[in-house]
C-alpha cells in the first residue's frame, strides 16, 4: 500500500466533507491518501440557470479532466451531479451507503403556502414539482454551493428555498425552520456519493471496492437507468426513487413538464433478482404512455 491515492474533489464545504469521508474510510483500511481540491465551472458561473450553461456534468467535468491528465487518481461526487454516461476511461468504483433522499423546504414562515409565494431553486425537477402542487407561486433561480444558497435565501425576500436534506445534514447546516417535502420525488441517486477511478487503475479500484454499499448501488443504478432512457442527454424535470427492502425493489419515477402542469408517473415493485434493466423498462413504459411527446417539447424549449 505504498501508493498515495490522490483524491480529487470540488472545494465547497459539502464536497470537502464528502471527500474527507472517503479519505477517512480509505485510511482506516491502511491506504495513504492526499486531498486535491479544484473549482468546477458549475461553482464559478453563478449568474445563469444550470440548463442554460449547456454542459452535461458541469460539476464533474473539471475533475474528469484532472483524472484523465493524471493529476488525481480518484474523484468523489454527489452522485446526482454525475452524468449517466461517464467519460471513456473513467468508471464507477464505489457507491457509498445512501443518506437522506428527501428534498426539504427551508422557509421564513409557512403562511404563504395557502396563498402566493416565491420559492428559490436551481433545479428544473424541483421547480416543476413545486409548480405542480402550488401553481400560483413564483419560482426563481438559485445557484451556488449549499452555503451560498443559504446566504442568498437570507438576503432576499423569498419565502423559502428547496435543498437536498442530505447536503444540509452532512455539514450541520439544516435549520429549525424547514419542512420535509415527502411528496417530492427526489433526483436519481440523491443522497448517494459516488467515487470514480480510471478503468486501468487496479490498485484504486480494488481499494474502493471495499467501500461499496451494494443495496445503494442497486437502487441508484435503477434510478439512473430510468433517467438515461428518458432524457437521452437532455436536462429535464425527472424524479426517481428505488428502495431495496429484503428481496424486493420498490420504484417510483416521474417526468413533469417545465411548468409543472403535466405529469407522467410510474410505480412498480419487482423481485430484487430481476433488477437488471428495471429502470429502462419503467422509462420505456412511461415513454409509450405519452411521455415521449413531452420529452420532445422539453428538449425543443431548452434548446431554443
C-alpha positions in Angstrom: 0.0 0.0 0.0 2.9 2.4 -0.8 1.0 4.4 -3.4 -0.7 7.6 -2.2 -4.2 7.8 -3.6 -4.8 11.4 -4.7 -8.5 12.3 -4.1 -10.0 14.9 -6.4 -12.9 17.0 -5.1 -14.7 20.3 -5.6 -13.6 22.8 -3.0 -17.1 23.6 -1.5 -17.7 22.7 2.2 -20.0 19.9 1.3 -17.7 18.5 -1.4 -14.8 18.5 1.0 -16.9 16.8 3.7 -17.6 14.0 1.2 -14.0 13.8 0.1 -12.9 13.7 3.8 -15.4 10.9 4.4 -13.9 8.8 1.6 -10.3 9.7 2.8 -11.0 8.5 6.4 -12.6 5.3 5.1 -9.6 4.5 2.9 -7.0 5.5 5.6 -8.9 3.2 8.1 -8.2 0.4 5.7 -4.5 1.3 5.7 -4.2 3.3 2.4 -2.2 6.6 2.1 -4.2 9.5 0.7 -4.0 13.1 -0.3 -6.8 15.6 -1.0 -6.7 17.6 -4.2 -9.4 20.3 -4.3 -10.4 22.0 -7.5 -13.0 24.6 -8.5 -15.6 23.5 -11.1 -17.3 25.6 -13.8 -20.6 25.0 -12.0 -19.2 26.7 -9.0 -17.7 29.6 -10.9 -20.6 30.6 -13.2 -23.5 31.5 -10.9 -25.4 34.1 -12.9 -27.1 31.6 -15.2 -29.5 28.6 -14.6 -27.7 25.3 -14.9 -29.7 24.2 -18.0 -28.6 27.4 -19.9 -25.0 26.5 -19.5 -25.5 23.6 -21.8 -22.8 21.4 -20.2 -23.6 17.9 -19.1 -21.8 17.1 -15.9 -20.9 20.8 -15.2 -19.8 19.9 -11.6 -17.8 16.8 -12.6 -16.1 17.8 -15.8 -13.1 19.6 -14.2 -12.4 16.5 -12.1 -12.8 14.3 -15.1 -10.1 16.3 -16.9 -7.8 16.1 -13.9 -8.2 12.3 -13.8 -7.6 11.9 -17.5 -4.5 14.1 -17.2 -3.2 12.1 -14.3 -3.2 14.8 -11.7 -5.7 13.0 -9.4 -6.3 9.2 -9.1 -10.0 9.2 -7.9 -12.8 11.7 -7.6 -15.7 12.0 -5.1 -19.0 13.3 -6.3 -22.6 13.7 -5.2 -23.9 11.0 -7.5 -26.9 13.0 -8.6 -24.5 15.5 -10.3 -22.8 12.8 -12.3 -23.8 12.3 -16.0 -25.3 8.8 -16.6 -22.5 8.3 -19.2 -19.0 8.6 -17.8 -16.1 9.7 -20.0 -14.2 7.0 -21.7 -11.6 5.5 -19.3 -13.4 6.6 -16.1 -15.5 4.0 -14.2 -17.7 3.8 -11.1 -15.5 2.4 -8.3 -17.7 2.7 -5.2 -21.2 3.9 -4.3 -21.3 4.7 -0.6 -24.3 4.0 1.7 -27.1 6.4 0.9 -28.1 9.2 3.3 -31.4 11.0 3.5 -33.0 11.1 0.0 -35.6 13.8 0.6 -35.8 17.4 -0.5 -36.7 19.9 2.2 -38.1 23.5 2.1 -36.1 25.9 4.2 -38.6 28.7 4.9 -39.2 32.0 6.7 -42.7 31.1 7.9 -45.3 28.9 6.2 -48.3 31.2 5.9 -47.5 31.7 2.2 -48.3 28.1 1.4 -52.0 28.8 1.4 -51.6 32.0 -0.7 -49.0 33.4 -3.1 -45.3 32.9 -2.5 -41.8 32.9 -4.0 -39.6 29.8 -3.8 -36.0 29.6 -5.0 -34.3 26.6 -6.6 -31.9 26.0 -9.4 -33.4 22.6 -10.2 -35.9 22.1 -13.1 -37.2 19.0 -11.3 -37.9 20.8 -8.0 -39.4 23.8 -9.9 -41.8 21.6 -11.9 -42.9 19.6 -8.9 -43.4 22.8 -6.8 -45.5 24.4 -9.5 -47.5 21.2 -9.9 -48.5 21.4 -6.3 -48.5 25.2 -5.9 -49.4 26.6 -9.4 -49.9 30.2 -8.1 -46.4 30.5 -6.7 -43.4 32.0 -8.4 -40.2 30.0 -8.6 -36.9 31.9 -9.0 -33.5 30.6 -9.9 -31.0 29.9 -7.1 -27.4 28.9 -7.8 -24.2 28.3 -5.9 -23.0 25.8 -3.3 -25.1 25.0 -0.3 -23.6 27.8 1.9 -24.0 30.4 -0.9 -27.7 29.4 -1.5 -28.5 29.6 2.2 -27.0 33.1 2.4 -28.9 34.1 -0.8 -32.2 32.9 0.9 -31.4 35.1 3.9 -30.5 38.1 1.8 -33.6 38.0 -0.4 -37.3 38.4 0.3 -38.2 34.9 -0.9 -40.4 32.8 1.2 -38.2 29.7 1.0 -35.7 27.6 -0.9 -35.5 23.9 -1.7 -32.5 21.9 -0.7 -31.4 18.2 -0.5 -31.7 17.2 3.1 -28.5 15.1 2.9 -26.4 18.1 1.9 -27.5 20.3 4.8 -27.3 17.4 7.3 -23.8 16.5 6.3 -22.4 19.9 7.2 -24.7 20.7 10.1 -26.5 23.5 8.2 -30.1 22.2 8.5 -32.0 25.0 10.2 -35.0 24.6 12.6 -37.4 26.2 10.0 -37.8 23.5 7.4 -40.5 21.2 6.0 -39.8 17.7 4.7 -41.1 17.6 1.1 -42.1 13.9 1.3 -44.4 14.4 -1.8 -41.5 15.5 -4.0 -39.8 12.7 -5.9 -36.0 13.2 -5.5 -33.4 13.3 -8.2 -32.0 10.0 -9.3 -29.2 9.0 -6.9 -30.0 11.9 -4.5 -28.3 11.3 -1.1 -25.7 8.9 -2.6 -21.9 9.5 -3.0 -20.0 8.1 -6.0 -16.3 7.6 -6.2 -14.8 7.2 -9.7 -11.4 5.9 -10.8 -9.5 5.2 -14.0 -10.5 2.0 -15.6 -7.0 0.7 -15.8 -6.1 1.6 -12.2 -6.4 -1.8 -10.5 -4.9 -0.5 -7.2 -7.5 2.2 -6.7 -10.4 0.1 -7.9 -9.5 -2.7 -5.5 -9.3 -0.2 -2.6 -12.6 1.5 -3.4 -14.5 -1.8 -3.9 -14.2 -2.2 -0.2 -16.3 0.9 0.4 -19.1 -0.1 -2.0 -22.6 -0.5 -0.5 -24.5 -3.0 -2.7 -28.1 -2.1 -1.8 -27.4 1.6 -2.6 -25.6 0.6 -5.8 -28.6 -1.4 -7.0 -31.1 1.4 -6.1 -29.2 4.2 -7.8 -28.4 2.2 -10.9 -32.1 1.6 -11.4 -32.8 5.3 -11.0 -30.0 6.4 -13.3 -31.0 3.9 -15.9 -34.5 5.4 -15.8 -33.1 8.9 -16.2 -30.7 7.9 -19.1 -33.5 6.1 -21.0 -36.0 9.0 -20.6 -33.8 12.0 -21.2 -31.4 10.9 -23.8 -28.8 13.5 -22.8 -31.2 16.4 -22.2 -31.8 18.0 -18.8 -35.5 17.5 -17.8 -37.7 17.5 -14.7 -37.2 13.9 -13.8 -37.6 12.3 -10.4 -36.8 8.7 -9.5 -36.5 6.7 -6.3 -35.8 3.0 -5.8 -36.0 1.4 -2.4 -34.5 -2.0 -1.7 -36.3 -4.0 1.0 -35.3 -7.6 1.7 -36.0 -9.4 -1.6 -37.9 -6.7 -3.4 -37.4 -3.3 -5.0 -40.0 -0.6 -4.9 -39.7 2.1 -7.6 -41.4 5.4 -8.3 -40.4 7.6 -11.3 -41.9 10.7 -12.8 -41.5 13.2 -15.7 -43.0 16.7 -15.4 -43.5 19.5 -17.9 -41.3 22.5 -17.3 -44.4 24.5 -16.0 -45.4 21.6 -13.7 -48.9 21.2 -15.4 -48.2 17.8 -17.0 -47.1 14.8 -15.0 -46.3 11.2 -16.1 -45.6 8.8 -13.2 -44.9 5.1 -12.7 -44.9 2.9 -9.6 -43.7 -0.7 -9.6 -42.4 -3.4 -7.3 -40.3 -6.3 -8.6 -38.2 -9.2 -7.0 -34.6 -7.9 -6.4 -33.3 -10.8 -8.6 -34.9 -9.1 -11.6 -33.5 -5.6 -11.1 -31.2 -5.6 -14.1 -32.8 -3.4 -16.8 -35.7 -2.5 -14.5 -35.1 1.3 -14.8 -35.0 1.1 -18.6 -38.2 -0.9 -18.6 -40.0 1.6 -16.4 -38.8 4.5 -18.6 -39.9 2.8 -21.8 -43.3 2.2 -20.3 -43.6 5.9 -19.5 -42.5 7.0 -22.9 -45.0 4.6 -24.6 -47.7 6.1 -22.4 -47.2 9.6 -23.8 -44.1 10.9 -22.1 -42.2 10.8 -25.4 -44.1 13.8 -26.7 -43.5 15.7 -23.6 -39.7 15.0 -23.7 -39.7 16.3 -27.3 -41.4 19.5 -26.1 -38.9 19.9 -23.2 -35.9 19.4 -25.5 -37.3 21.9 -28.0 -37.9 24.5 -25.3 -34.5 24.1 -23.7 -32.6 24.1 -27.0 -34.4 27.1 -28.4 
